[in-house]
Amino acid sequence: MIVISNNPLVLEEIDNNHTVKGTPLDVLLEVRKFLNSGGSLVSMPLPANQRLFINPYRSIVLDETLKDSSMRGMVLLENAIERFRSQTFNYEASADKDFSLMDLEQVKIALGMI
């Protein structure tokens, strides 16, 4: 498993990671590269609810050993990329830590750490 993330807290706490500098869209574009070279999605590319779309952090868990021959993961990813292309990330700076923690908890759930 590998985690592709722009969240400093995730990158600090999760060992097998790939750092992305930028927005959640940048994370999804990097995930596309990993899916094209093999592997499959473990966590969903879209946030759990509409309110989390403003989260400036996005982390996606991939299984590098399991090839998704159905292309389902790529379709989900492409739909997420289209949704994030028009997204702006205006949020209160005081909420930064909360957003970071929410993203980390979702990664831990996907990895079975919780």
TORKOL-4160 file (C-alpha; in steps of 0.2 Angstrom, whole numbers, padded with zeros to 4 digits, m for minus):
114
<pt num="1" X="0000" Y="0000" Z="0000"/>
<pt num="2" X="0005" Y="0018" Z="m0003"/>
<pt num="3" X="m0003" Y="0034" Z="0002"/>
<pt num="4" X="m0002" Y="0049" Z="m0010"/>
<pt num="5" X="m0005" Y="0065" Z="m0001"/>
<pt num="6" X="m0003" Y="0084" Z="0001"/>
<pt num="7" X="m0006" Y="0083" Z="0020"/>
<pt num="8" X="0010" Y="0086" Z="0030"/>
<pt num="9" X="0002" Y="0076" Z="0045"/>
<pt num="10" X="m0002" Y="0061" Z="0034"/>
<pt num="11" X="0016" Y="0062" Z="0027"/>
<pt num="12" X="0023" Y="0063" Z="0045"/>
<pt num="13" X="0013" Y="0048" Z="0052"/>
<pt num="14" X="0012" Y="0036" Z="0037"/>
<pt num="15" X="0028" Y="0028" Z="0032"/>
<pt num="16" X="0024" Y="0022" Z="0014"/>
<pt num="17" X="0019" Y="0039" Z="0006"/>
<pt num="18" X="0022" Y="0049" Z="m0009"/>
<pt num="19" X="0022" Y="0068" Z="m0007"/>
<pt num="20" X="0012" Y="0080" Z="m0018"/>
<pt num="21" X="0014" Y="0099" Z="m0017"/>
<pt num="22" X="m0002" Y="0107" Z="m0021"/>
<pt num="23" X="m0020" Y="0106" Z="m0021"/>
<pt num="24" X="m0031" Y="0090" Z="m0019"/>
<pt num="25" X="m0033" Y="0091" Z="m0038"/>
<pt num="26" X="m0014" Y="0089" Z="m0039"/>
<pt num="27" X="m0015" Y="0074" Z="m0028"/>
<pt num="28" X="m0028" Y="0066" Z="m0040"/>
<pt num="29" X="m0018" Y="0069" Z="m0055"/>
<pt num="30" X="m0003" Y="0061" Z="m0047"/>
<pt num="31" X="m0014" Y="0046" Z="m0042"/>
<pt num="32" X="m0019" Y="0045" Z="m0061"/>
<pt num="33" X="0000" Y="0042" Z="m0065"/>
<pt num="34" X="0001" Y="0028" Z="m0052"/>
<pt num="35" X="m0015" Y="0020" Z="m0058"/>
<pt num="36" X="m0009" Y="0020" Z="m0076"/>
<pt num="37" X="0007" Y="0011" Z="m0071"/>
<pt num="38" X="m0003" Y="m0002" Z="m0061"/>
<pt num="39" X="m0012" Y="m0004" Z="m0045"/>
<pt num="40" X="m0029" Y="0000" Z="m0039"/>
<pt num="41" X="m0038" Y="0012" Z="m0027"/>
<pt num="42" X="m0041" Y="0007" Z="m0009"/>
<pt num="43" X="m0049" Y="0024" Z="m0004"/>
<pt num="44" X="m0061" Y="0034" Z="m0014"/>
<pt num="45" X="m0055" Y="0049" Z="m0023"/>
<pt num="46" X="m0070" Y="0060" Z="m0019"/>
<pt num="47" X="m0073" Y="0066" Z="m0001"/>
<pt num="48" X="m0086" Y="0057" Z="0010"/>
<pt num="49" X="m0098" Y="0072" Z="0009"/>
<pt num="50" X="m0100" Y="0089" Z="0001"/>
<pt num="51" X="m0094" Y="0099" Z="0016"/>
<pt num="52" X="m0077" Y="0091" Z="0014"/>
<pt num="53" X="m0074" Y="0097" Z="m0003"/>
<pt num="54" X="m0067" Y="0113" Z="0004"/>
<pt num="55" X="m0053" Y="0103" Z="0013"/>
<pt num="56" X="m0037" Y="0108" Z="0006"/>
<pt num="57" X="m0029" Y="0091" Z="0010"/>
<pt num="58" X="m0032" Y="0075" Z="0000"/>
<pt num="59" X="m0024" Y="0058" Z="0003"/>
<pt num="60" X="m0028" Y="0043" Z="m0007"/>
<pt num="61" X="m0023" Y="0025" Z="m0003"/>
<pt num="62" X="m0017" Y="0014" Z="m0017"/>
<pt num="63" X="m0013" Y="m0005" Z="m0018"/>
<pt num="64" X="0002" Y="m0006" Z="m0029"/>
<pt num="65" X="0001" Y="m0025" Z="m0031"/>
<pt num="66" X="m0017" Y="m0027" Z="m0035"/>
<pt num="67" X="m0021" Y="m0022" Z="m0054"/>
<pt num="68" X="m0039" Y="m0016" Z="m0056"/>
<pt num="69" X="m0043" Y="m0024" Z="m0073"/>
<pt num="70" X="m0061" Y="m0017" Z="m0072"/>
<pt num="71" X="m0056" Y="0001" Z="m0074"/>
<pt num="72" X="m0068" Y="0005" Z="m0061"/>
<pt num="73" X="m0055" Y="0015" Z="m0051"/>
<pt num="74" X="m0050" Y="0025" Z="m0066"/>
<pt num="75" X="m0068" Y="0030" Z="m0070"/>
<pt num="76" X="m0070" Y="0035" Z="m0051"/>
<pt num="77" X="m0054" Y="0045" Z="m0052"/>
<pt num="78" X="m0058" Y="0054" Z="m0068"/>
<pt num="79" X="m0075" Y="0059" Z="m0061"/>
<pt num="80" X="m0067" Y="0066" Z="m0046"/>
<pt num="81" X="m0054" Y="0075" Z="m0056"/>
<pt num="82" X="m0068" Y="0084" Z="m0066"/>
<pt num="83" X="m0077" Y="0088" Z="m0049"/>
<pt num="84" X="m0061" Y="0096" Z="m0042"/>
<pt num="85" X="m0056" Y="0106" Z="m0057"/>
<pt num="86" X="m0069" Y="0119" Z="m0053"/>
<pt num="87" X="m0067" Y="0118" Z="m0034"/>
<pt num="88" X="m0059" Y="0132" Z="m0024"/>
<pt num="89" X="m0052" Y="0130" Z="m0007"/>
<pt num="90" X="m0057" Y="0145" Z="0003"/>
<pt num="91" X="m0057" Y="0141" Z="0021"/>
<pt num="92" X="m0053" Y="0148" Z="0038"/>
<pt num="93" X="m0035" Y="0146" Z="0042"/>
<pt num="94" X="m0040" Y="0141" Z="0060"/>
<pt num="95" X="m0048" Y="0126" Z="0052"/>
<pt num="96" X="m0032" Y="0119" Z="0045"/>
<pt num="97" X="m0027" Y="0108" Z="0059"/>
<pt num="98" X="m0045" Y="0100" Z="0059"/>
<pt num="99" X="m0045" Y="0097" Z="0040"/>
<pt num="100" X="m0028" Y="0089" Z="0042"/>
<pt num="101" X="m0034" Y="0078" Z="0056"/>
<pt num="102" X="m0050" Y="0073" Z="0046"/>
<pt num="103" X="m0039" Y="0068" Z="0031"/>
<pt num="104" X="m0027" Y="0058" Z="0042"/>
<pt num="105" X="m0041" Y="0048" Z="0051"/>
<pt num="106" X="m0049" Y="0043" Z="0034"/>
<pt num="107" X="m0032" Y="0037" Z="0028"/>
<pt num="108" X="m0030" Y="0027" Z="0045"/>
<pt num="109" X="m0047" Y="0019" Z="0042"/>
<pt num="110" X="m0043" Y="0014" Z="0024"/>
<pt num="111" X="m0026" Y="0006" Z="0030"/>
<pt num="112" X="m0036" Y="m0003" Z="0044"/>
<pt num="113" X="m0026" Y="0006" Z="0057"/>
<pt num="114" X="m0042" Y="0011" Z="0066"/>
